[in-house]
Amino acid sequence: MKILVFASCSKRKSISYPTEPKCKDIVMKEMKDSFVDRFPEKRTARDLYRGSLNISINSAVTQLRDFFDVSFYIVSAGFGIVEENEFVPPYNCSFSQMNNEDLIERARALRIPEDFQEIVEKEKPDLMYLALSKTYLTALGDWDTDLPCATIAFTESTSKKVITLPADNIAVQEASRLGLGPIHGVVGYKGDLLLLTTRFVKNQKNPEKALLEILETPEDLIQMLDMLRKID
């Protein structure tokens, strides 16, 4: 079973320099390698981003690979979509600081919509997990058009292939109250949920069958979360 995971970049990084580039300094994704060469320390995308979301996703991807074929990419506001093992320099740029028009313009300049479609076509996944906020999904362009497989996301979609899960403060509070594990706020929750699901399926006799059963009846999970959200 092929799983394709996308996560967002984070403000918190494992290295930082006063001279690291800002949004205005990075006008195309091809500039990445030249910036990498400017700094003595080298980090892969997987090791550079240290937000709570990234830490949980990294752990989940590692554990999923014991049973599944997993590809992992990160959507970077600095350099577009990068594969986990690409070297990425430290930078100071975030989509959350942009209005919608500027965000879309920058995403196009970094070829994010095109790269997303090309990656999906190349990887041919059986399942996609988009640990992305609405802002970062916007950067992907028409992300939910012609999806090849079941896709877990945290934003509503008209696509029948999208399984939308809540990730607001109420969902986070209820997950924490249930003692499901360490929950790291609305952003980190998207990674926490994948990690919790991974821990569940890996402890089943047949992890792939267990995961498929979850995907075949996502309404059960969604209804449970919705019920928890309505509790006063």
C-alpha positions in Angstrom: 0.0 0.0 0.0 1.4 3.4 -1.1 0.9 6.3 1.3 1.7 9.9 0.3 2.1 12.4 3.1 2.3 16.2 2.9 3.1 18.5 5.8 3.7 22.2 6.1 6.9 24.0 6.9 7.3 25.6 10.3 8.7 28.8 11.8 10.7 26.8 14.3 13.8 25.4 12.6 16.8 23.4 13.8 19.3 26.1 12.6 19.0 29.9 12.2 21.3 32.6 11.0 20.9 36.5 11.0 21.5 36.5 7.3 19.0 33.9 6.3 16.8 34.9 3.4 13.3 36.4 3.6 10.4 36.0 1.2 11.5 38.9 -0.9 15.0 37.4 -1.3 13.6 34.1 -2.8 11.9 34.8 -6.1 12.1 31.2 -7.5 12.5 27.7 -6.1 15.7 27.1 -8.1 17.5 29.5 -5.7 17.4 26.9 -3.0 20.7 25.2 -3.6 22.6 28.5 -3.8 21.2 29.5 -0.4 22.1 26.1 1.0 25.8 26.7 0.0 25.8 30.0 2.0 25.5 28.4 5.4 28.0 26.0 7.0 25.4 23.8 8.6 23.3 21.6 6.2 19.9 20.2 7.1 17.4 18.1 5.1 13.8 19.3 5.1 12.9 16.5 7.4 15.5 17.6 10.0 15.1 21.4 9.5 11.5 21.9 10.5 11.0 21.4 14.3 7.4 22.5 14.8 5.2 20.1 16.8 3.4 19.1 13.6 6.7 18.1 11.9 8.0 16.2 14.9 4.8 14.1 15.0 4.7 13.6 11.3 8.4 12.5 11.2 7.7 9.9 13.8 4.5 8.6 12.1 6.3 8.3 8.7 9.1 6.4 10.3 6.8 3.9 11.9 4.5 3.6 8.9 7.4 2.5 6.8 7.6 -0.7 8.9 4.5 -1.8 7.0 3.8 0.5 4.1 5.5 2.3 1.2 5.5 6.0 2.3 6.6 9.1 0.5 6.9 12.3 2.4 7.0 15.9 1.1 6.9 19.3 2.8 5.2 22.4 1.5 7.6 25.3 2.0 6.6 28.9 1.7 10.3 29.6 1.0 11.1 27.1 -1.6 7.9 25.3 -2.7 7.4 21.6 -2.3 10.5 19.8 -1.1 11.1 16.1 -0.7 12.0 15.1 2.9 15.7 14.4 2.1 16.4 17.6 0.1 18.8 20.0 1.7 16.9 23.2 2.6 18.5 26.4 4.0 17.1 28.3 7.0 14.8 31.1 5.9 12.1 33.5 7.3 9.0 33.2 5.2 5.5 32.0 5.9 2.2 31.8 4.0 0.4 32.7 7.2 1.8 36.3 6.9 0.3 36.8 3.4 -3.1 37.8 2.1 -4.8 35.3 -0.2 -3.8 37.1 -3.4 -0.1 37.3 -2.4 -0.2 33.7 -1.3 -1.5 32.4 -4.6 1.0 34.6 -6.5 3.9 33.2 -4.5 2.7 29.6 -4.8 2.6 30.0 -8.5 6.1 31.5 -8.6 7.3 28.5 -6.6 5.5 26.1 -8.9 3.6 24.6 -6.0 0.3 23.7 -7.8 2.2 22.1 -10.7 4.6 20.2 -8.5 1.8 18.9 -6.4 0.0 17.4 -9.4 3.3 16.0 -10.8 4.2 14.4 -7.4 0.7 12.8 -7.1 0.9 11.4 -10.7 4.4 10.1 -10.1 3.8 8.5 -6.7 0.5 6.9 -7.6 -0.7 6.7 -4.0 -3.4 4.5 -2.5 -3.9 7.0 0.3 -2.9 10.7 0.8 -2.6 12.4 4.1 -2.6 16.2 3.9 -1.4 17.6 7.2 -2.0 21.1 6.0 -4.0 24.2 7.1 -6.5 25.8 4.8 -3.8 28.4 3.9 -1.3 25.7 2.7 -4.0 23.8 0.9 -4.8 27.1 -1.0 -1.1 27.1 -2.1 -1.6 23.7 -3.7 -4.2 25.2 -6.1 -7.0 22.8 -7.1 -5.8 20.1 -4.8 -9.1 18.2 -4.6 -9.7 17.9 -8.3 -9.2 14.5 -9.9 -7.8 12.9 -6.8 -6.6 9.4 -7.5 -7.3 7.9 -4.0 -8.8 8.5 -0.6 -7.4 11.7 0.8 -7.5 12.8 4.5 -7.6 16.5 4.9 -8.7 19.1 7.5 -10.7 21.4 5.2 -14.1 20.8 3.7 -14.2 19.6 0.1 -16.9 18.6 -2.4 -14.8 15.7 -3.6 -16.1 12.3 -2.5 -12.6 11.1 -2.1 -11.8 13.6 0.6 -12.2 12.5 4.2 -12.4 15.8 6.2 -11.6 15.6 9.9 -12.0 18.5 12.3 -8.9 20.1 13.7 -10.2 23.1 15.7 -9.7 23.9 19.3 -12.7 21.8 20.4 -11.4 18.7 18.6 -8.0 19.3 20.2 -9.4 19.7 23.7 -11.5 16.6 23.4 -8.6 14.5 22.1 -6.6 15.7 25.1 -9.4 15.0 27.5 -9.7 11.4 26.2 -6.0 10.8 26.9 -5.2 9.8 23.4 -1.6 10.9 23.8 0.3 14.2 23.6 -1.7 16.7 21.6 0.1 19.8 20.4 -2.6 22.4 19.6 -4.5 22.9 16.4 -1.5 22.9 14.1 0.3 20.0 15.8 -3.0 18.0 16.0 -2.8 17.1 12.3 0.5 15.3 12.9 -0.6 13.9 16.3 -3.7 12.3 14.6 -1.5 10.5 12.0 0.9 9.3 14.8 -2.0 8.0 16.9 -3.5 6.2 13.9 -0.1 4.7 13.1 0.3 3.4 16.6 -3.1 1.8 16.4 -2.6 0.0 13.0 0.9 -1.2 13.8 -0.5 -3.0 16.9 -3.0 -4.9 14.8 -2.5 -8.4 13.5 -2.8 -7.0 9.9 -1.9 -3.3 9.8 -2.9 -2.8 6.2 -6.4 -4.4 6.8 -6.8 -2.3 9.9 -6.0 0.9 8.0 -8.3 0.0 5.1 -11.1 -0.6 7.5 -10.6 2.9 9.0 -10.7 4.3 5.4 -13.8 2.3 4.5 -15.8 3.6 7.4 -14.5 7.1 8.0 -18.0 8.3 8.9 -17.7 6.4 12.1 -14.6 8.4 13.1 -16.1 11.7 11.9 -19.4 11.1 13.7 -17.5 10.3 16.9 -15.4 13.5 16.6 -18.5 15.5 15.8 -20.3 14.1 18.8 -17.4 15.1 21.1 -17.4 18.6 19.6 -21.0 19.1 20.7 -20.4 18.1 24.3 -20.6 21.2 26.6 
